[in-house]
Amino acid sequence: MSNIKVALVGNPNTGKTSLFNRLTGLNQKVGNYPGITVDKKIGFTKLTSDKGAEIIDLPGTYSLNASSLDEDVAVKVLSDKNNENYPDVVVVVVDIENLKRNLFIFTQIKDLGIPTILAINMADQMTVRGIDIDIPKLESVLETKIALVSSKQNKGISHLKKLITSYKLLSVLPCFVEQDSVFSQYAKDDKKKHHLETVRRYQFLKSTLEETYTQDPQNAKDIRTLLDRILIHKVYGYLIFFTILFTVFQALFSWSAIPMDFIDSTFATLSEKTREYLPSGVFTNLLAEGIIPGIGGVVIFIPQIAFLFLFTSFLEESGYMSRVVFLMDRIMRRFGLSGKSIVPLISGTACAIPAIMAARNIENWKERLITILVTPFTTCSARLPVYAIIISLIIPTEATFLSFNVQGLLLMSLYLLGFSTAILAAAFLDKMLKISSKSYFVIEMPNYKLPLFKNVAYNVIEKTKAFVFEAGKIILAISILLWVLASYGPGDHLKNASEIVQKQHPTHQGDLLQTEIASYKLEHSYIGVMGKLIEPAIKPLGYDWKIGVAVITSFAAREVFVGTLATIYSVGNEQESTIKDRMRNEVYQDSKKPVYSFATGISILLFYAFAMQCMSTIAIVKRETNGWKWPMIQMFVMSGMAYVTAFIAYQTLS
């Protein structure tokens, strides 16, 4: 089957990604363009029995006059015929209500001499908005073929596929300028020339749409204006936003409790069955005490991670997230930032890495640098496993405040703490950094729409899968290393552990004796020796040496914290017990007091709220700032804040 290369191009919020999902389904892959950090999405679709299409979803862009990394990617893909992604045909996706602005990039691409199809999306809104388009006349004026589609209702997709199949019949005559001069025009920083070009194109589009496009407000059934009056109101807007946040965090604990308990008990049973059915030996111990508990320490949080992505995807798909950006712009400007910075900060709730990359759309360097430096304060999904397990240990499930679940309230407080710290840090940096700057803020308000289930499902599956597999690879490697370090040690301590413990505790028998022996072996293993070395530095925070080891290993990825403790507590422990039970039953050997007291729990939560515990984030900051200066300053300041805050919290509460 031969494949036609198709590039999807369009402004943000035109439904381009929804159309991409409709065309490709799950038959898609995500990577990066060579040498840069921009996402590269490619999918495949069947056009006819003997012909298919490779569809490249280019980053959303307003123009080919590249002023950002996203726009630069589009220009490079469409300009270089030797590029592996150079398309046979371009499909420009536009929104039914914003044709004039959306068609600007269409006229630019048409000039390139590439066969171009126009896909007018959200056709299901024509009746609601009182819109009528003379498609044949518009096709004639624009010298192109048009597909009227609704990615939401899956209409017009088959017609679009037919147009793609017959792309060789499309007109490729330029609209405005000679093809040979197009890219030299876009490449030169000639503001006067760009301005004249922009005016000329918009004049053409204005006259074209006057002849082909009509919208009768009398026939429109518009509730958008009414909703906007409420949702972006200077008072009600914030109340509604925080109510939504509050509901989300309440649901994260209540909805995920049952599946999390099931996963936790399943992995505990799996470890027990592994010991029972496999022959005893090193490999069985590695599986039962190292790999299974370590992986279980990540898998247990899939329900909460999935629910978090479900809520955020729903808000983005509905069009509400753009209103949040607009709302927050009012606050951000007081702290030296604009609404553009809220996009990285909000997307940082998923992961700081793509959030920092999203800051490339901020043209002003000072504003972009500040955004990059403060974004890691935003609570990412990797912190959620740490927060969830510690909160469940120090706050009873039945605890309520004014009939609200206290666990959910504390989790929401941690998210708000991270965001507030990011804002305050931005204000401080704005005063400290002596960089001249001038910024502006423009945002497009998309229409409200019912989220498309397929888009939400794809987003949840892809992001959850990325979280599990990325964390899983790290945790698998660390779990094996930790098991080895925890199972062997210097000298004859481990070999003579039974005799030594029996002499120290002659009255202990049965399970109690075995627990004491396992504890002795662990303390005198290589990992125990290493943990004891760092214990003096972390003891003022309320941490024992085991927590200290978990803090160090979690620098690879924050979620490794739970997996590390799951592995450490499993070594030598042959009883069937869940991760939560092991942590809840952990006590200091001398005082027999619980390790995870309220004071220690709060100390851990605050440490991870501020600490730069992610080497991948440091790497991406280095890449985005072109040097080690800023990531080193960032790591030193955040780690210092984490230590001091955790110290104060523990010393105050203990």
N, C-alpha and C positions, 0 to 999 in steps of 0.2 A: 504494500500500500504506500503510495507516494504522499508526502506531507507538504502542505502549503504553509509557509511561515507567515503568521499573522501577528501584527503588533497592535495591542489595544492601547489607545492614547486618549486622554481626557483630563479635564479639570478635576480637582478633588470634589467629592460629594455629587458626582453625576451618576453614580451607580455602576461605575466601571468594574469594581471588584465583584459586585453581584452578578453582572453579566459574565464575567470571567468564570465565576463559580457555576453559572447555568450552563455554559458551554463545555466546561471541563469536568464538572463533578469532582470526585475525589482523585481523578487522574491528573494530579498536578504535583509539582515539586518546588521547593523553595531553596534558594542558595544566595550567593552574592555575586555581583559583577566583579570581574578580576581587578584586584588592587584597591577596591573601595568597599565601604560598609553599607551600600544601598542594597535592599532586598531585591532579588531577581526571582520572579515567579513565572514559571512555565507550566502550561497544561496542554493536554491533547484531547482532541474531539474528532468524532467520525462525521464526515460530511456526506459521503456516498459510500456505496459498497466497496469501491476501490480507491477512495481518496479520503485522506484525513487532514487535519490541520494542527500544527504546533503553534500554540498561542502564547505570546509573550506579553505579560501584563506590565507595561512600563509605569514608572512612578507617576502619580498624579502631578500634572503641571499646567500652568496657565499660559505658558508661552515658550517659544523656542529661543527667545532672547535670554539665554541662561544666566540666572542670578543666584542659583542655588545648586547644590550637588544633584538633587533630583532632576532638575531641568537639564543639567549638563549631561546626565545619563541619557535622557531622551534624545538630545541633539546628537550625541556620539553614535547611538544605535541607528538613528535614521540617516546619518550622513556618510557612514563608512560602508561601502558595498562589500568590503572584505571582512567586515565584522560578522562573527558567527551568528549574531542575532538579527542581522539586516533582514527586513521583512520583504515578502513578495507583495503584500497588501497591508495597508493600515486601516484599522477600524477606529474612527474617532467617535467617542461616546459623549453625547451631550444630553442635557436635562431639558425637558419639555418647557420649563418655565424660564430658563436662563439662556435661551438660544443665542442672543446677541453676544454675550460675554463668552460662552462656550465655543462659539463658532470662530472666534479669533484664531485659536490654534489650528483649526481646520484649514483656514485660508493659508496659514504658514506651511502646513504639511503639504497642501495641494501644490504649492510652488515648487516642492522638491522633485516633482515628477514621479512620485511613487503612486501606484494605483490606490485610491482612497475611497472608502465607504463611510457614509455617515449613519450612525446608529442613534436615533432619537429615542432616548430612554424615558421611562415613567409615563408611557402612553396611557396607562390606566387613569392618569390624573387629568386628561384632557376634558372630559365631561364635567368633572368636579370643579375645575378651574375656568370653565367656559372658554376653552381654547379650540381654535380651528386652524389647520395648516393645509395649504394647497401643495401637497407633496409633489405632483408632477411638475408644477411650475418651479418649485424650489430645486428639484433635481436638475431642471434645465438651466436655471441661473447659476447654480453652483457647479454644474458639469460633473455630477456624481450620481451614484445610486444611493437611495435612502431606505433604511429599514426602520420602521416604526415598531419599537419593541417595549415590552414590559418585563424586566427581569424578575420582578416581584410575582407576576401572574404567569410567567413562562409563556408569553405571547410574542409572536414575531421572530422567535429564535430560528425556526425552520427557514423563514424567508431570508434571514441574515446569512444562514449557512449556504443557501443557494447563491446569494450575491458573492460570497467568498469563493465558492467553487468556480464562478465565471468571472473572476477578477481580471482576467486578461482582456476582457471586452470593455473595461472601464476607461474613461477618458483620463489622460494624464497631462492635459494642457495646463500650464501655469496660469494662475489668476492675475498676478501683479508684476512680478519681476522675473528677469531671465534666470533660468535654473542655475547656470554656472556661477552667478553672483550671490546666490542665496546664502551659502554658509560663510562666505567672506563677510557678508553683511551682518550675520548673527555673531560672528567671531569678534568683530571690531567693537571697541567701546566708544561708539559714536552716538552720543545721546540725541543729537539733533536728528540724525538719520533714523534712529529708532522712533523718535517722537513723530516724525513725518510718516513713517511706515504705519505706526499705530493709528494715527488719524485717518489715513487713507483706507485702511482695512475696515475700521469702524464705520466710516461713511458708506462704504460699499455694503456692509452688513445691515446698516440702518435702512437704506433704500430697498434692499432685498426683502427684509422682513416686513416692511410696510406693504409690500405687494403680495406676500405669501402667508403672513401670520396675523391672526386676529385673536383678541381675548376680550370677552364681554363680561365685565365685572357683575352685571346684572344676573348673568346665568351661573356665576360662580357660587359654590357652596363652601365657603372658606372658613375653617375654624382656626387656621394658623394664627391669624392676628389676635384672636381672642386668647389662645393659649399663650402666645408670646407676652401679652399684657400681664399675665399672671406669673409665668415661669421665669421671666427676666426682670420682674419688678424689683426695685431696689430694696424692698423689705420681704415681700412674700417669696421672691425668688430664692433668697438664701434660706428661708425657713423650709421651703419645699426640698431644696437640695440636701440640707442636713437631716431632714426627715427620711429621705431616701437612703442616705448613708446609714442612718441609725437602723433602718429596717434591714438593710443588707447585712450588717454585722450581727444583728440578732439572728437572722436566718442562717448565717454561716455556721453557727454552733448548733442550733436546734435541728436544722435539716440534715446536717452531716453526722450527727451523733451516732445514729444506728449503723450506717455503713462503715464508719470508722471503727466502732467497737467490733463489728464483724470481721473486718480486715485484720485488726490487732489480734483477735483470738485465733483467726485462721493461721496467721504466721507463727503464733505460739504453738499451735497444734502441729503445724508442719515441721517445726524444729523437733518437737517431741517424737513425731512419727519417723523422722529421719534417723534419730538415734535408735528407735525401736526396730526398724526394718532393715537398715543397712548394717553391715558388719562393723564392729567397733574398730576405730583406727584414726589416723591423722585426717584422712579425707572426710570421714563422717563428722568428726569434730569441727573441721573447717566449715562444712556446710551448715551444721546445726548451730554452731556458736558464732560463726563469723558472717558468712554470706547471707543466709536467710534472715537473721535479725537485722543486719545492715540494710538490706533491700527493703525489708518490712518497715524500717524507720522512715522510708520515703513514700512507699505505696500507701501507707495508712493515711496520708494527707491528700490523696487524690480527690476524695469527695469535696473537701474544703477548697482546694485549688480549682476544681471544675466549677463549683458554685460561684466562686469569685469571678472567674472568666465568663460564666453565664450571665451574671448581672452586668458586668462592664460591657459585654458584647451587646446585650439588649439595649443598654442606654445609648451606645454608639449607633446602632442600627436604627433606633427610633428617631434620631436627630436631636435628642436631648443634650448629648455631650457638647455639641457646639454652643448651646445656650449656657452651659456651665463655663465654657471658655470665655464667653462674652461677659458673664457675671463676674468671674474672677479677675478680669482685666481691670475692673474698678479698684480692686484691692491691690493687685500686683503693681500698678503704677506708683502707689505710695511707697513701695519698697525697691524702686529702681528697675523694675521689670515691666514687660507688657504682657498682654494676653497670650502672645505667641509662646511664652515660657510655660504657660499652664499645660500645654500639650505634652511636653516632655515630663513635667511633674506628675500629671495624671497617668500617663502611660508607664511611669515608673512604678506604679502599683503592680504591674505585671513583672517587669524586669528593668533594671537600671541600664542595661546595655543598649537595647533598642531605643530606650528613652533618651539616652545621651546622644545617640545617632540622630534622633529626631530634631535635636537642637541645631542641626546644620541648616535648617530652613530659616533660622534667625540671621538676618543679614548683618546686623550690628555686632561687631566682634566682642565688645565689652559685655553686652547683654547675653551673647551666646556663651562666653566663658563663664560668667556667673551662673547661668543655667546649668552648665556641665558640672560645675563644682558643687552645687547644692542639690542636684537631683538625687544622688545616692542617699540623702536623708529620707526621701520618700519611702514608705514601707513597701518593699517588693514582695512578690509571692514566695521568694526563698526564705524570708523571715517568718512567713506564716506558720510553717511547721514548728519553729522554735516557740513562737508566741502561743500556738494552740496547745502544745504539750505542757508548757509551764503554767499557763492559765488554768488548764484542767487539773493540775496538781495542787495549786495554791488556792483556787476558788472552787467551792463545792458546786456541783451541777445545779442543785436546787436553790442556790443563793439568788435572791432577788432584791431589787431596789425600786420601790414604787411600781411593783408588779413586773418590772423588766429584768431580764436575765443579766446578772452581774458579769458573767463571762463575756457576753457580747458587748456590754458597756466598756469593759476594760480593753477589749480588742479594738473597739472604735477609738478609744482614747489614745491608744498607741499609734494608730494611723494619723489621727489629728496632731499628735505630738510630732511625728515625723514631718508632716506637711508644714506645721507652724515653724519648726526649726529651720526648714529649708527657706521659708520666707524671711525669717529674721536674719539668717546667714546671708541671704541675698542683699538685704538692706545694709548690713555691715560691709560687705564686699563692694557695694555700690559707692560707699563713702571712702573706702580704703584704696580701691584701684583707680589710679590717675590715668584713665584712658578716655579720650574725647569720644563722644557718642551722640548719635541722633537716631531716634527710632520712630517707627509708625506702626500702627496695628490695623489690619484689615482682616475681617473674617466673614466667610460666607455662611449664611444661615440656611441649612437645607430644610426641605419640607419635612414635616412630621409624617411618619409612616409606621405601620405595624411591622415590626422586625420580621424578616424572612427567616423562617425556621431553619432552612438549609444553611444560610449564611452564619447564623448563630451557632449551629451545630458544628460546621466546619471550623469556626474560630475556636470554640471550646475544645474540640478534639485536637486540633493542631497545637494549640498552646499548652494543653495538658500533656500531650505526648512529648512535646519538646522539653517540658519541665521534668517529666519522669525519666526520659532517656538521657538527657544531658546530666541530670543529677545522678541517675543510676550508674552511668559509666564511672563517674568519680567515686561514688560510694562503694561500688564493687571493688575497685582497686584499693581504696583506703581500708575497706573491711578486711580484705585478705591480709594487708600489711599489719593492721591492728591486731588481728587474731594471732599472727606469727609473733608479734612483739609481746602479746599478752599471754601466750602459751609457753614461751621459753624465757629463760633468764640466766643471769650470771651465777657461777658457783653451784652449790648443791642445795640451795634453798628449796627449789621446787621438788627435787628428788626426795628430800627428807621432810617435806611439809607435813605429812601425816604424823610422824613421830614427834615433831616439834610442837604441833598444835595440841596433840593429846597430852603432852607434858604440861603445856600452858593451861589447858582446860580439861583436867582429868574427869570432871563430872559431866561433860558434854557427851551426848550420844545421838545416834541417828541423823536426822536431817540437820539438826543444829550443829553437830560436829562437822558434817560435810560442808555446810555453809562457811564455817570458820576456816576449814582447810582451803576451800576455793578462794576465800578472801585473802588468806595468807599467800597463796601462790600468785594471785594477781598483783598483790602489793610488792612482791619480790621479783616479778617478771621485768623484762626490759622496759615495758611501757610504764610499769609501776615506778621503776628507778627514775625514768625521765620525768614522770609526773611529780615525783617528790622533789626534784630539782627546782621546778617552777612553782611549787606550792607556796613558798614564802611570799612571792609576788602577788599571788591571787587570793591568799587567805583573807586579807583585809576586805575583799569583795564578798566574802561568804562562800567561796568556792573551795571544794576539796581538789585533790590532784586529778581525779577522774574528769571532773568538769573542766579543769585546766587543759587536759589533753584534748577534750572535745572543742574547746575554744580555739586551740591552735590548729587542729585539723580542719575546722570550719572556715579557715581562711581560703581553702580551695573553693568552697561554696557554703553559704550559711546553713543550708538545709542539712549539711553533713553532721552538724552538731548532734541531732537526734540519732542518726545512724551510728555515729561513733559511740555514744552512750549505750545504745542497744547492743552493740558488739561487745563492749567492755563488760557490761553487766551479764552477758550471756556466757562468757568464757568460764568454764568449770561449773556452770549452773545447770543441773540436769532436771530441774523441776519445770513443769509446764506453766509458764506465766507470761503475761503480756508485757509490752514495753512500759506501759503506764504503771503496772503493778510493781515491776522491778524498780522503777524510779521512786515510786511512792514508798516502797519498803526499804530503800537505801538509808542507812544510818551511819553515824560516826562510830568507829570502833570503841573509842574511849568513853564517850558520854552517852552513846546509844540514842542521841537526839536525831530527828529526821534531817537528812542533808537538804532536802528541798522544803525548807521552811518558807514562810511568807516573805521574810526579809531577803532570803537568798533568791527566791523566785522573782521578786521585783527588781533585784539587782541584775539578774540575768536579762530580764526583759528590757531594762534601760540600757544595758551594755549593747545588746543587739539593735536597739533603736538607733544608736549613734555610731557604732563601730563600722569601719570600712572592711568588713569580713568577706571580701570577694576579689580574688586576684583577676578575674575576667574583667571586672569593672575598672580596675586600675589599668589594665592593658588597653581598654578602649578609650579611656581618658588620655592616656599617653598618645594614642593614635590621633585622636581628635584635636589635641593641643600641640602636636608635633614636638614632643619632648617629655622628659621625666620631671621637669620642675613642678608643674601643677599637680600631677598625680601623687608625688611624694609629699607635697604640702598638704594635699587633701587627706592622704592616709594618716599623716602625723597628727593633724588637727582633729580628725574624726575619732581616731583611736584614743587620743588624749581626753577628748570630751567623754567618750564611753567609759574609760577607766575612772575618771573623777566623779562622774554622775553615779556610776554603780557603787563606788566607794561611799559616797555621801548617803545614798539610799540605804545601803546595808547597815552602816554605822548608826544611822538614825532610827531604823526600824527594829534592829536586833536588841 
